[in-house]
Amino acid sequence: MTNEIKIETGTDELLCVIRDRVAIITLNRPDARNSLSDTLTPALRTMIRTCGENPEVGVLLLTGAGKAFCAGGNVKGMGAHRDPKKLEMSYEDKVADLQERQRLLTGALASVRKPTIAALPGPAVGAGLAIAMACDIRIAAQSAFISTGYLRVALSGDYGIAWLLTRLVGTSRARELMFTSEKVDAARCEQIGLVNRVVPDETLQDEAFALAKSIAEGPTLALRYMKDNLDEALQFDFATARDHEAERLVRLTTTADHKEAVQAFIDKRKPVFRGN
């Protein structure tokens, strides 16, 4: 029997359970297509940090309730009903505030040293798309689509969307998607490398969890070092990245998990990793 632990998020707008070393974090505003809010967003930032630091969690799986992943920011809140406190802030304070919120959301998500997966049951738009792209792997339901969305509200983008999009699909496509805000269906998203795989709507959650569980059963430190290597592939020249890879691999040869993996290979059985 699978043990499931419910994690208190402080709000019904965000749900979190830990099952088989997978933290399933669900944006839970289905009536608003899981758009971000002043309640949901802080809770999401907290859960990313909490689950990222929890040794009982091997993989973070982000998804949305209902038929959407995340529609991005609350467009209605951009107009006459904006927070009066923010209206009174200076330009410099507004910039600093947004930079901090970005750092603690997509910045923190990309910095988690565990594999992260986004399961898209439906649209991922604007900041919601940035959140999905900040994850390591994206799985989309057949009916899902993405849109950068910012052009439609005469904004230029936030939460690192231009950086993330450029690295996933390349300069030319990133510019096209930003300049047009077109809706891109799941099949094309897979073709251009924006999502890793597309699955039937009815099996999305099961397939995403199965992938997350299989990765969470792996050697924790090796997975962390893989993320370090992959991140550095975008930051350093070949020689520097190669040298760092060598350092990490040699460290791993001394771990109990490496010894267990070798012995399991010899014994022709599935290894049981302990995270050390």
N, C-alpha and C positions, 0 to 999 in steps of 0.2 A: 504493500500500500504506500502511495506517495504521500510524504509529509508536506503540508503546505502551511507556511507561517505568514499571517497577515501582518503587514507593517503599517503602523498608524502614520498617516501623512498630514493630519491636521485638517483635512478638508475632503468632502465627497467628490470634489472636482478632480482629484487624483487618487488612483488606487495603486496599491503595491502589495504583492505577495512574493514570497521566496519559495520556489518549488524545485527540488533536485538541483540546488546550487544556481538556479536561474532566478534573478530578480525581474519579475514582470511588472513593469511600470505602465499604467494605463491612464491616458488622458481621458477624463470622464465628463465631458460637456457635449454629449452627442447632439443635443438640440441646437448647439451653436457650432457644430462641426469641429468640436474640440479646440476652438480658438483660444488663444492665450488670454488670461485675465489677471487682475491684481491679486487673485487668490490662487489660481492654478500655477502661475509662473513661479512664485517664490517656493511653493511646495515642490515643484519639479526640480528646481535648483537644489533644494535640500535633499531630495531623494537621490539625485545623481551623486552628490557627495557622500551621503550615508551608505548607499549600496556600493559605491566605488571603494569605500574604506572597509566594508564588511568582509572579513575573511571567509565567511560562510557563503559568499556570493562569488561565482566564477564567471558569470556572463550577465550583462544587463540587456534586457529585451524591452524596447519601447514600442508601444502601440496605442491605438485610439479606440474608444468605445464606439459602437455603432458603425456607420458607413463612411467614416473619415479618419484620417490620421491627425492632421492639425491644419486648420485653415489660416494659421498665422495670427497676426494681431487683430484686435477688436476694432474694425473699421468705424463703427458707430462712435466708439470712444475717441476717435481722432477729430471729431467735429465739435459741436456745441456742448457736448456733455463731458468734455475732458476734465480730468482731475484739476480742481482750482489750485491746489498746492503746486502742481507742475507748471501751471500757467504763470505763477508768480516767480518761478525760478529764473535765474539769469541764463543766458546762452551757455556760458562756461559750465554752470552747474548742470544744465540739461545734458551737455555732452559728456561730462564726467559720470553722470547717473546712468546714461545708456551704455557707456563703455564698461562700467562695473557690472551692469545686468548682463551684458553680452559675455563678459569674462566668466561669470558664474553659471552661465547656461551652456551655450555651444562651446565656449572655451573650456569649461570644466568637463563637458562630455567628451570632447576630443582628447582631453588629458587623462581620462580614466585609463589606468594600466591593465584593464581587462577588456576582452572582446565585447563589443556592443553591437546590437542588431536592432534595426527598425523594421517593424512589420506594418505595412501600409494597407489598411482595409479600404481606403478611399483616398480622397485628395490630400496632398501635402502642398501647401501654398505659402509663399513668403517666408516668414520666420519658421513656419512649420516645415518647409522644405529644408531650410538651413539645419534644423534639428535633426532631420532624417539623414542629411548628408554628413553631419558631424559624427554619425555612427560608422562603424567599420563596414557593416554589411546591411543591405536593404533588400527586403523581400516584399513584393507588391502583389495584391490581389489583381485579378484580370480587369476589374472595373475601376481600379485606382487610376489617378492621373496626377501630374504635378504642374505647377505654374509658379513662376517667380513672383508674379502678382503686383510688384511694386509700381509698374508703369500705370496701372489702373487707378492708383491713388496718388499719382504724381510724386512718388518718393523714389529714392535711389538704391535702397537696400540696406539691411543691417544684419547683425548676428553672423557676420562673416560669409554671407551667401556668395559674393563674387569670388572670393578666394576658394571656397569649397567647390563651387560649380566649375571654375576654371580647371582645377586639378582633377575633377572627375570626368569631364566631357571635352576638355580642351578649350582653347581661346575662342575659336570661331563659333562653336556651338554655344558656349557660355554667353557670348555677346548677343547672339540671336535670341536666346531664351530670355535674357534680361531686357533687351530692347523691344520685344514683342509681347511678353507676358502670355504667350500662347499656352493653351492646354496641351500637354503632351501625354498621350495615353501610355498605359503600362508596357505594351508591346514595344513601342518606340523607345521608352525609357531603358528597356533591356538592351535594345539594339545599340544605343549610344553610350551604354555603360553607366547610366544613372542609377539603375537598380541591378542587383546581381541575378535575380530570378523572378519570374512571374508564375503564380500558382492560382488554381481556381479559388474563387471567393470563399467557398464553403470550407476549404481546407487550409486557409492562410494561417490561422492561429495555431493549428496542430503542427503544420510543417515548420513554422517559425520556431515554435517551442522545441520540436525535435532537433532542429539544427543547434539551437542554443544549448540544449541539454547535452548533446554529443560533444560540443566544444567545452562546456563546463566540466565535463568528466576528464578533461585533459590535464597535463602538467602545468600548474599555475605559473610558476616562474618562467618556464619556457615560453608560454603564451605572452607573458609580460615582455620578455626580451624580444620576441618576434615583433610586438608592437613598437618597441624602441627602434629596432632595425628598420622597420617599414617607415616609421616617421622620419628617421634620419635619411632615408633614401630621397626624401624631398628637400632636405636641408643641406646635406654635405656633398662634397665631391666623392667620386668612386673610391679613391684610396682611403679617405678618412672613414667613410661608412664601412668599408671592408675591414679596416683595422678594428673598429668598434665591434663588428660582428664577431671577430676572432676572440676578443676579450670576453664577450658574453658566452660564447660557446664553451670556452675553456672553463669558465665558472660553473656552467651547468654540468660538466662532466663529473663534478664532485658531489652532485646532489643525490639524495636518496631516490628521487623520482627517476633520474636517469638510470640508476642501477636497477630499479624495478622494471623499467621499460626494456632494458637489455635482457634481464632474466625472463620476463614474460615472453619476449621474442623467442628465446631459446626453448622455453617450456611450451610454446605454441598456445598461449592463453592471453586473455585480455588483461592488460596491466591495471593495477589499482594504485592511483596516485594519491599522495598525502599532502602535496603542496610544499614539499621541502626537499 
